[in-house]
Amino acid sequence: MKKLFGTDGIRSVAGKYPLDPATVHAIGLALAHTLAEANPSPRVLLGMDTRESGPAIASQLTAGLAAGGATVESAGVITTPAIAYLTQARGFAAGIVISASHNPWHDNGIKVFGPDGYKLPDATELAIEDEIFRRVGDQAGSSAAVAGQQTPPVNEADRADYIRFLLAAVPGLSLDDRRIVVDCANGAASAVAPELFAQLGGKEIVLTHTSPDGRNINEGCGALHPEIVAAQVRHYNASLGITFDGDADRALFADELGRVVNGDAVLLLAARDLQARGLLTNSTVVATTMSNMGLEAALKRSGIQMMRAAVGDKYVLEQMLSTKAALGGEQSGHIIFSGRSTTGDGLLTALLLLDIVHRSGKTLSELIGDLKVFPQVIVNVKVREKKPLETIPSVAAAIAAAEKELADTGRVVIRYSGTEALARVMIEAESEPAMRHHADTIANAIRAELGA
């Protein structure tokens, strides 16, 4: 079992293990040695979001990579999917993003993409971990190497190349004289979205949260708070709102009525569009255990099958590749279009959704009007350890009681976060009182046994 890599790379409080200088240096060294098995002189592309800890971690990583024989090139502040695209398009041995995605500013993380633009397989991450654990004791050597290391200058062409890729995905896209609100979460989208949307025209593009200061990423904005962009749509009388997370690998939306549109609704909209154009392979969509039963019912009415993968766009993608599915994603806004991207891409999703709305001649609310969602609640419980829940009698009993009562009228999904010290309790039911009762009961049981 992996100990450092979660569902989306390595993530922690910046400066603390495993993001302390010595361990970050060891991560770079271990990755360089792994890459050298296939290429004796690997080139690595490095990018980051807007957190104040990013440059220090970049320096530490660069030192480790250089010590292992790798050459590092920097794209500076840029989105995670941009690094995935550029890694594959430019023939890098790997791409690294320093980002903690939707986490608070004091956290950070390290995501790694292989030469094909896909996240590393579990076996490769395990091999890298083995070397990291062998090397983290070399504190003095690591510190000395980091002290004199500078990251390479930023290649400004990287952002321009990525924007050209995005625009090529939607040739002839028209915003139809619409006013659109774009919330960049004070994150990596701030470095790309203004230039991208400036080239699309439209009546007006209202850009918000585009002034990162190192500590305001995701703070009261972005995909963690989609109600903010929804309120802005109402305030500006806009046609649509778009909101990204810190590294812009996901996007959520607001319709013209100022109502939040999540990833489930985007999957429905995109699936129907692909199906109508004969592009939805095997009439199948890959979602996750967190997707609402209402999405499954709506897709079924359109003759589309929904498969469920484990939570994490990495696992959605694995199932997409094994089933040759053209579309997959998560309720949280990670949407993957097979053949267009190798990971969730919020900016690409936004352009493709705008294109669907344009070609349909309808509003966003009209396109998803028949999606009737079951009441759903997610309770996050901070935990001090991730003990198997089935081994805790009080928790297991609460889960069993919920499953028995809800039976065919709801769902119970309890899991640990792959990126944070949280247990997530998700209950879905026709009865909202029953839903809230069971969510609170299970959450309280977990809190009593494992609460931080």
ABEGO torsion letter per residue (X at the ends): XBAABBABEBBBBBGBOAABAAAAAAAAAAAAAAAAAABABBBBBBBBBABAAAAAAAAAAAAAAAAAGBBBBBAEBBBAAAAAAAAAAAGBABBBBBBAEABBAABBBBBBBBAAGBBBBAAAAAAAAAAAAAAAABAAAAAAAAAABBBBBBBAAAAAAAAAAAAAABBGBBAGGBBBBBBAGGBAAAAAAAAAAAAAEEABBBBBGABBAGAABGBGBEAABAAAAAAAAAAAGBABBBBBBAAGABBBBBBAAGBBBBAAAAAAAAAAAAAAAGABBGGBBBBBAABBAAAAAAAAAAGBBBBBBBBEAAAAAAAAAAAGBABBEBAAGBBBBBGABABBBAAAAAAAAAAAAAAAGBBAAAAAAABBBBBBBBBBBBBABBBBAAABAAAAAAAAAAAAAAEAABBBBBBBBAABBBBBBBBBBABAAAAAAAAAAAAAAAAAAABX
